[in-house]
Amino acid sequence: MDNATTRPGPALPDLIHPRRLIGERLFDFSREVAVMAIVNRTPDSFYDKGATFALDEAVTAARRAILDGADWVDIGGARFAPGPSIPIEEEIDRVVPVVEALRGSGVVISVDTFHPAVARASLAAGAHVINDTTGVHDPAMADVVADSDATLVITHSLAPPRTPWPGPTYGDVVHEVATFLDERIELARSRGVPASRIIVDPGHDLNKNTYHSLELTRRLGEITALGYPTLVAVSNKDFIGETLNRERGDRIAGSLAAAVYSILQGARIVRMHNVVAAVDAVRMTEAILGFREPAYVRHNLA
């Protein structure tokens, strides 16, 4: 028997609402993958160490990402990592001016926050998505999103915001993450957020060790099978550095490999720092899957 005919292909999840109008962009996540760029207005961001903390640097980085082909820009004003709380007004002052500067740019604008007040101010300023990395830890977040036309990203994590969770343990990390996400989806829907405005994220490295994040990537199809577009934030994460013995600045190749594998398991949004490389990797993967045509074809045609 020809093994090539029996080898399983990529996961093509049966999405509840594959066609999504998010901001000014219409996505068909049954045949499309969005590249989300990252802009952090924090002095202690894990990757760029505050390079985009200044407002002008943040706006410049966001506009550069758009020119480089990003579909989406995710703006953060506070790290997920444990540490002192950022006053809500200060977080608003960090993210809202960037949202305002990008309004009308044609890309999806999301804000990474777990504070309902920050979400409300960001949506009023023109954001299209709230990216809550604490899995709607505060149910009022769902209320804020429900009162708008915005999309909510529900991410798996265990610890309360900005607090440590040392030595996380799971019986079956994929099953437990899927169960958590399913429960939080029901919470959001019970408070008025429609299924058509929900995205899920398994939360690579968030209260997880390297083995957990590798297992989540390996079995991501069990997360995408929930039926909601799945976002993966694998870019330059510690699980990649520990797997490859690479410091933070040398993880691009590993990040791209993890992103492409995730797409083959059904991920439809990839959150990436290195936009040019990520866009090329994603568009090539889409073409291999038959989701898009080549930009041009000349080789061996004559």
C-alpha positions as a printed NumPy array, in Angstrom:
array([[  0.   ,   0.   ,   0.   ],
       [  1.248,   3.506,  -0.845],
       [  1.834,   5.232,   2.488],
       [  1.437,   8.622,   0.815],
       [ -2.242,   7.89 ,   0.19 ],
       [ -2.93 ,   6.906,   3.791],
       [ -0.921,   9.533,   5.647],
       [ -3.251,  11.95 ,   7.466],
       [ -3.391,  15.463,   6.07 ],
       [ -3.684,  18.81 ,   7.809],
       [ -6.536,  19.457,  10.219],
       [ -9.323,  21.508,   8.652],
       [-11.501,  22.396,  11.631],
       [-15.249,  22.62 ,  11.24 ],
       [-15.669,  26.182,  12.436],
       [-18.968,  27.433,  13.832],
       [-18.604,  30.83 ,  12.139],
       [-15.636,  30.745,   9.722],
       [-16.48 ,  34.044,   8.01 ],
       [-15.817,  36.933,  10.364],
       [-15.99 ,  40.681,   9.861],
       [-13.461,  41.983,  12.389],
       [-13.03 ,  45.708,  12.201],
       [-12.653,  46.547,   8.53 ],
       [-11.429,  43.08 ,   7.537],
       [-13.5  ,  40.128,   6.349],
       [-11.778,  36.817,   7.105],
       [-12.74 ,  33.356,   5.933],
       [-10.953,  31.231,   8.508],
       [-11.856,  28.065,   6.647],
       [ -9.28 ,  29.138,   4.033],
       [ -7.273,  31.967,   5.568],
       [ -4.672,  32.567,   8.278],
       [ -4.174,  35.989,   9.867],
       [ -0.796,  37.272,  11.026],
       [ -1.031,  39.248,  14.268],
       [  1.862,  41.615,  14.95 ],
       [  2.83 ,  42.531,  18.507],
       [  3.392,  46.037,  19.861],
       [  4.027,  46.314,  23.593],
       [  4.001,  49.691,  25.342],
       [  5.728,  48.235,  28.361],
       [  9.23 ,  48.976,  29.676],
       [  9.779,  45.302,  30.498],
       [  8.314,  43.359,  27.551],
       [  9.831,  39.882,  27.409],
       [ 11.036,  40.113,  23.799],
       [ 11.99 ,  43.687,  22.91 ],
       [ 12.793,  44.865,  26.459],
       [ 10.926,  48.144,  26.092],
       [ 11.952,  49.095,  22.549],
       [  8.386,  50.189,  21.764],
       [  7.535,  51.687,  25.149],
       [  7.692,  55.267,  23.868],
       [  4.508,  56.272,  22.043],
       [  6.223,  57.318,  18.818],
       [  8.221,  54.076,  18.729],
       [  5.063,  52.024,  19.327],
       [  3.146,  53.761,  16.54 ],
       [  6.122,  53.485,  14.168],
       [  6.462,  49.772,  14.912],
       [  2.749,  49.216,  14.319],
       [  2.805,  51.048,  10.989],
       [  5.912,  49.131,   9.945],
       [  4.15 ,  45.86 ,  10.742],
       [  1.23 ,  46.904,   8.55 ],
       [  3.579,  47.704,   5.663],
       [  5.249,  44.324,   6.213],
       [  1.93 ,  42.579,   5.667],
       [  0.422,  42.077,   9.129],
       [ -3.345,  41.611,   9.135],
       [ -3.681,  42.486,  12.781],
       [ -1.839,  44.534,  15.415],
       [ -2.054,  43.536,  19.083],
       [ -1.265,  46.333,  21.527],
       [ -0.307,  45.617,  25.112],
       [  0.204,  47.927,  28.064],
       [  1.028,  45.377,  30.769],
       [  2.968,  42.111,  30.804],
       [  1.321,  38.801,  31.631],
       [  4.296,  37.879,  33.804],
       [  4.073,  38.189,  37.607],
       [  4.902,  41.58 ,  39.038],
       [  3.449,  44.752,  40.511],
       [  0.061,  45.848,  39.231],
       [ -0.06 ,  48.557,  36.586],
       [ -2.6  ,  51.239,  37.539],
       [ -5.59 ,  51.032,  35.231],
       [ -5.35 ,  54.68 ,  34.172],
       [ -1.689,  54.187,  33.305],
       [ -2.48 ,  51.136,  31.181],
       [ -5.193,  53.121,  29.388],
       [ -2.72 ,  55.939,  28.76 ],
       [ -0.308,  53.423,  27.227],
       [ -2.653,  51.652,  24.818],
       [ -5.368,  54.111,  23.804],
       [ -3.095,  56.577,  21.934],
       [ -1.742,  53.708,  19.82 ],
       [ -5.268,  52.537,  19.035],
       [ -6.213,  56.066,  18.036],
       [ -3.148,  56.385,  15.802],
       [ -4.041,  53.156,  13.943],
       [ -7.737,  53.826,  13.536],
       [ -8.697,  53.66 ,   9.852],
       [ -5.486,  51.867,   8.86 ],
       [ -7.362,  48.845,   7.515],
       [ -5.903,  46.309,   9.944],
       [ -7.561,  44.649,  12.883],
       [ -6.648,  46.46 ,  16.102],
       [ -6.633,  44.397,  19.271],
       [ -5.728,  45.266,  22.828],
       [ -4.128,  42.745,  25.182],
       [ -5.683,  43.428,  28.579],
       [ -7.506,  41.706,  31.428],
       [ -9.074,  44.89 ,  32.851],
       [-12.655,  45.621,  31.757],
       [-12.043,  49.361,  32.174],
       [ -9.053,  49.233,  29.812],
       [-11.111,  47.203,  27.353],
       [-13.946,  49.726,  27.467],
       [-11.618,  52.673,  26.842],
       [ -9.827,  50.806,  24.04 ],
       [-13.061,  49.907,  22.269],
       [-14.239,  53.508,  22.53 ],
       [-10.948,  54.562,  20.912],
       [-11.467,  52.206,  17.968],
       [-10.138,  48.759,  18.941],
       [-11.841,  45.771,  17.329],
       [-10.659,  42.92 ,  19.563],
       [ -9.996,  42.392,  23.259],
       [ -7.29 ,  39.784,  23.849],
       [ -7.757,  38.582,  27.43 ],
       [ -4.815,  36.356,  28.378],
       [ -6.443,  35.488,  31.706],
       [ -9.4  ,  33.618,  30.222],
       [-12.042,  36.164,  31.247],
       [-10.826,  36.011,  34.849],
       [-13.161,  38.95 ,  35.502],
       [-16.596,  38.114,  34.038],
       [-17.228,  41.836,  33.595],
       [-14.861,  41.611,  30.608],
       [-17.492,  39.584,  28.784],
       [-20.08 ,  42.26 ,  29.619],
       [-17.905,  44.985,  28.086],
       [-17.383,  43.015,  24.883],
       [-21.044,  42.003,  24.697],
       [-22.043,  45.687,  24.766],
       [-19.941,  46.344,  21.65 ],
       [-19.427,  44.717,  18.257],
       [-15.923,  43.599,  19.225],
       [-14.359,  40.14 ,  19.224],
       [-13.112,  38.461,  22.409],
       [-10.019,  36.251,  22.549],
       [-10.292,  33.766,  25.428],
       [ -6.89 ,  32.426,  26.487],
       [ -6.088,  29.603,  28.864],
       [ -4.109,  30.473,  31.981],
       [ -4.349,  29.349,  35.595],
       [ -3.03 ,  32.123,  37.819],
       [ -4.858,  35.323,  38.726],
       [ -3.425,  38.285,  36.791],
       [  0.194,  39.239,  37.521],
       [  0.661,  36.443,  40.073],
       [  3.017,  33.435,  39.887],
       [  1.927,  29.822,  39.472],
       [  5.091,  27.836,  40.183],
       [  5.416,  24.258,  38.997],
       [  2.114,  23.945,  37.074],
       [  0.901,  20.359,  36.818],
       [ -1.711,  18.742,  34.599],
       [ -3.031,  15.239,  34.245],
       [ -3.646,  15.791,  30.525],
       [ -2.745,  19.34 ,  29.591],
       [ -4.62 ,  19.35 ,  26.283],
       [ -7.815,  17.952,  27.751],
       [ -7.688,  20.368,  30.676],
       [ -7.006,  23.38 ,  28.441],
       [ -9.871,  22.401,  26.131],
       [-12.218,  21.964,  29.095],
       [-11.22 ,  25.358,  30.527],
       [-11.778,  27.073,  27.18 ],
       [-15.135,  25.39 ,  26.715],
       [-16.262,  26.564,  30.161],
       [-15.079,  30.128,  29.538],
       [-16.797,  30.174,  26.152],
       [-20.044,  29.258,  27.882],
       [-19.463,  32.012,  30.441],
       [-18.902,  34.603,  27.704],
       [-21.93 ,  33.439,  25.737],
       [-24.117,  33.463,  28.838],
       [-23.23 ,  37.132,  29.283],
       [-24.11 ,  38.05 ,  25.709],
       [-20.987,  37.533,  23.605],
       [-22.144,  35.658,  20.477],
       [-20.23 ,  32.633,  19.197],
       [-19.436,  34.601,  16.039],
       [-17.279,  36.982,  18.098],
       [-15.221,  34.47 ,  20.093],
       [-11.664,  33.277,  19.386],
       [ -9.694,  30.87 ,  21.58 ],
       [ -6.004,  30.635,  22.47 ],
       [ -4.495,  27.646,  24.345],
       [ -1.938,  29.934,  26.005],
       [  1.455,  28.468,  25.148],
       [  3.843,  28.933,  28.097],
       [  1.205,  30.684,  30.221],
       [  1.394,  28.709,  33.48 ],
       [  2.847,  25.837,  31.473],
       [  6.301,  24.328,  31.147],
       [  8.041,  23.367,  27.917],
       [  6.642,  19.827,  27.876],
       [  3.123,  21.224,  28.262],
       [  3.575,  23.699,  25.42 ],
       [  5.04 ,  21.052,  23.126],
       [  2.12 ,  18.733,  23.879],
       [ -0.364,  21.53 ,  23.193],
       [  1.289,  22.18 ,  19.844],
       [  1.438,  18.491,  18.965],
       [ -2.258,  17.989,  19.735],
       [ -3.539,  21.434,  18.805],
       [ -6.186,  19.783,  16.639],
       [ -8.047,  18.935,  19.849],
       [ -8.277,  22.664,  20.598],
       [ -9.249,  23.714,  17.083],
       [-11.943,  21.007,  17.179],
       [-13.841,  23.195,  19.663],
       [-15.082,  24.981,  16.543],
       [-13.794,  28.503,  17.242],
       [-10.948,  30.16 ,  15.312],
       [ -7.782,  29.394,  17.258],
       [ -5.022,  31.911,  17.902],
       [ -1.538,  30.671,  18.795],
       [  1.037,  32.91 ,  20.46 ],
       [  4.2  ,  30.86 ,  19.976],
       [  6.599,  33.582,  18.877],
       [  9.988,  33.467,  20.615],
       [  8.476,  31.723,  23.635],
       [ 10.597,  29.98 ,  26.252],
       [  9.422,  26.533,  25.157],
       [ 11.12 ,  27.191,  21.832],
       [ 14.287,  28.499,  23.467],
       [ 14.486,  25.555,  25.869],
       [ 13.779,  23.012,  23.114],
       [ 16.461,  24.387,  20.794],
       [ 18.892,  25.858,  23.345],
       [ 18.452,  29.29 ,  21.784],
       [ 18.44 ,  32.681,  23.477],
       [ 15.548,  35.048,  22.861],
       [ 17.068,  36.718,  19.801],
       [ 17.756,  33.413,  18.041],
       [ 14.334,  31.782,  18.081],
       [ 12.856,  32.951,  14.77 ],
       [ 13.296,  29.638,  12.946],
       [ 11.806,  27.686,  15.839],
       [  8.931,  30.161,  16.104],
       [  8.136,  29.786,  12.405],
       [  8.243,  25.999,  12.661],
       [  5.828,  26.062,  15.606],
       [  3.511,  28.483,  13.802],
       [  3.414,  26.436,  10.598],
       [  2.794,  23.19 ,  12.5  ],
       [ -0.009,  24.93 ,  14.391],
       [ -1.6  ,  26.057,  11.131],
       [ -1.524,  22.46 ,   9.898],
       [ -3.378,  21.55 ,  13.096],
       [ -6.024,  24.193,  12.401],
       [ -4.739,  27.456,  13.932],
       [ -6.044,  30.458,  12.034],
       [ -4.351,  33.43 ,  13.763],
       [ -0.644,  33.443,  14.595],
       [  0.729,  36.094,  16.951],
       [  4.294,  36.839,  15.844],
       [  7.09 ,  39.322,  16.542],
       [  9.043,  38.935,  13.285],
       [  6.391,  40.031,  10.821],
       [  8.17 ,  39.735,   7.449],
       [  9.304,  36.165,   8.107],
       [  5.943,  35.226,   9.612],
       [  3.957,  36.605,   6.683],
       [  6.103,  34.665,   4.196],
       [  5.797,  31.441,   6.207],
       [  2.034,  31.814,   6.587],
       [  1.37 ,  32.727,   2.941],
       [  3.531,  29.812,   1.765],
       [  1.629,  27.456,   4.048],
       [ -1.676,  28.786,   2.724],
       [ -0.509,  28.154,  -0.844],
       [  0.596,  24.591,  -0.055],
       [ -2.819,  23.958,   1.512],
       [ -4.514,  25.331,  -1.605],
       [ -5.935,  28.34 ,   0.217],
       [ -4.265,  30.935,  -2.06 ],
       [ -2.742,  31.28 ,  -5.503],
       [  0.947,  32.064,  -6.027],
       [  1.754,  35.748,  -6.486],
       [  2.903,  34.89 , -10.024],
       [  3.894,  31.809, -12.029],
       [  6.669,  31.82 , -14.656],
       [  8.869,  28.81 , -13.866],
       [  8.731,  26.095, -16.568],
       [  5.707,  27.578, -18.313],
       [  7.485,  28.024, -21.648]])
